[in-house]
């Protein structure tokens, strides 16, 4: 599998999203400053959804390896000669 930045971004967003979901569900913060919203919970849900979307994007549209065309035909970049 080729290196793909979408995997790293999706994983980090998912991990941070889960941490915020747990923090928002467990911690009893004063919600006065956010207008009554549990901002950790909602931001965590949003980050987790975006992280899952990135990981689904990687699975559904993988990166294809480049193959160069020459006048003799297809030049496989892995052959080395």
C-alpha positions in Angstrom: 0.0 0.0 0.0 1.3 3.4 -0.9 1.7 6.2 1.6 -1.5 8.3 1.9 -1.9 11.4 4.1 -5.7 10.8 4.3 -5.0 7.8 6.5 -3.0 9.8 9.0 -5.5 12.8 9.0 -8.5 10.5 9.4 -6.9 8.5 12.2 -5.9 11.6 14.1 -9.3 13.3 13.7 -10.9 10.0 14.8 -8.7 9.6 17.9 -9.1 13.3 18.9 -12.9 13.0 18.3 -13.2 10.0 20.6 -11.2 11.7 23.3 -13.5 14.8 23.1 -16.6 12.6 23.1 -15.4 10.8 26.3 -14.5 14.1 27.9 -17.8 15.7 27.0 -19.8 12.7 28.3 -17.9 12.2 31.5 -16.7 15.6 32.7 -19.2 17.9 34.4 -18.2 21.3 32.9 -19.9 24.6 33.4 -21.8 25.1 30.2 -22.5 28.8 30.8 -19.7 30.0 28.6 -20.9 28.1 25.6 -24.6 29.0 25.8 -25.6 25.7 27.4 -24.0 23.6 24.7 -21.8 20.6 25.6 -19.2 21.8 23.1 -16.7 19.0 23.8 -19.3 16.4 23.0 -20.5 18.1 19.8 -17.0 18.9 18.5 -15.9 15.3 19.3 -18.9 14.0 17.3 -18.0 16.3 14.4 -14.3 15.3 14.4 -15.2 11.6 14.6 -17.6 11.9 11.7 -15.0 13.7 9.6 -12.3 11.1 10.6 -14.6 8.2 9.5 -15.3 10.1 6.2 -11.5 10.4 5.5 -10.9 6.7 6.3 -13.9 5.7 4.1 -12.4 7.9 1.3 -9.1 6.0 1.5 -10.9 2.7 1.2 -13.3 3.7 -1.6 -10.8 5.6 -3.7 -7.3 4.2 -3.2 -4.2 5.8 -4.7 -3.1 4.2 -7.9 0.5 3.7 -8.7 1.8 5.8 -11.7 2.8 3.9 -14.8 4.7 5.8 -17.5 4.0 5.4 -21.2 6.9 5.1 -23.6 7.1 4.7 -27.4 7.8 1.0 -26.9 4.8 0.5 -24.7 4.2 0.6 -21.0 7.2 1.2 -18.8 6.7 -0.4 -15.4 8.3 1.8 -12.8 9.0 -1.1 -10.5 11.2 -3.1 -12.9 14.3 -1.0 -12.3 15.8 -1.5 -15.8 
